[in-house]
């Protein structure tokens, strides 16, 4: 299993950056985890839009799903249209982004699979287990298993023991870490610090921690140091183009 970071900014993309988006590949199957602002150009530097096999969206905030619209346009507005794209999301999460075009324009470009957080899914070669994590809107963390390897991704979440259960013994935890040490008081239930992500990674016993969803202006090096104070394993900061092979 291989993960490629398309973007790792939270809220809006910094210059030259993109918001949350990750390409996960195994046995030739290409799955997108989230597709936020400015991720599609990053994706198209690597593969064509017709080569995406499925999309999983954790929640409906636009920094996680806005570029689904141009991806569907890039697949639909071409002479050799690929088959409809399977898209997995919580009920209603994608209603706004799917309504950006005139009614019916993109209906043939995708098949929407709505699920309930807690469901188990089969997405190509991946066994996907989902878990509801705390955020301003419903957010589904996901645990992907394929080829004996496990990748856990939180989407956006506040501190929760559910994160530890999602990531238990995973080879890689991709964890939201909007802030380094202190999360603003109005967000403490809905976002996580890098320091707390490190504590959760240690408790879960993961093989590697990848910090992501950085608030614009966040010092990535400081975030790695903060996470490493509690977690003794490898800590990396997500940047566009970073590739992690899980064996």
CORGI-V670683 format. One line per field, one symbol per residue. ss: DSSP state (H for helix, E for strand, L for the rest). phi: phi as a letter, one per 30 degrees, with the letter a starting at -180 (. if undefined). burial: I if it has 9 or more other ideal C-beta (glycine too) atoms within 8 Angstrom, else O. Layout:
ss: ???
phi: ???
burial: ???
//
This chain:
ss: LEEEEEELEELLLLLLLLELEEEEEELLEEEEEEELLLHHHHHHLLLLHHHLLEEELLLLLHHHHLLHHHHHHHHHLLLLLLLLEEEEEELLLLHHHHLLLLLLLLHHHEEEEEELLLLEEEELLEEEEEEEELLLLLEEEEEEEELLEEEEELLLLLLLHHHHHHHLLLLEEEEELLELLLLLHHHLLLLLEHHHHHHHHHHHLLLEEEEELEELLLLHHHHHHHHHLLLLLEEEELLLLLEEELL
phi: .bccdcabdciaddeicbddabccbahiccccciadeiddeddddcbdddddcabccdaddddbbeddddddddddcbdcdddeddbcadeidcedddcdcdeiecedcbbdcdbcejdcbcchdcdcccbdbdadbebcdbbcbahicbbcbdicaddadddddecehddbcccebebdccceedbdcbbbddddedddddddiddaccdahddejddddddddddddccdddbbcdbejdcbcci
burial: IIIIIIIIIIOOIOOOIIIIIIIIIIOOIIIIIIIIIIIIOIIIOOIOIOOIOIIIIIIIIIIIIIIIIOIIIIIIOOOOOOOOIIIIIIOOIIOOIIOOOOOOOIOOIIOOIOIOIOOOIOIIOIIIIIIIIIIOOIIIIIIIIIOOIIIIIIIIIIOOOIIIIIIOOIIIIIIIIIIIOOIOOOIIOIIIIIIIIIIIIIOIOIOIIIIIIIIIOIOIOIIIOIIIOIIOIOIIIIOIOIOIOIO
//
